[in-house]
Amino acid sequence: MDTIEYVKMLNVKIHEELDEYFNANENDQIEELADLIEVVYAIIESKGVSIVDFEKVRMAKKEDKGGFKEKLLLVSVKEL
């Protein structure tokens, strides 16, 4: 399959895996998350980005915007 077709397939697959996660029982959710991460890694690599470079971007964003460890979610942002 060519690159364009592959990327389209990955975009469909990520939706499929997310649906499977949502529909899984709690015992199967970890396996579904593993499948989801595999698709994410394939998408990252299809964009020519290494997992190491992706992790640098992820960590910089986490440091700037925060993560979910504190169990807080941003509801909205008000522009001034």
Beta strands, then each sheet from edge to edge (+ up, - down):
end
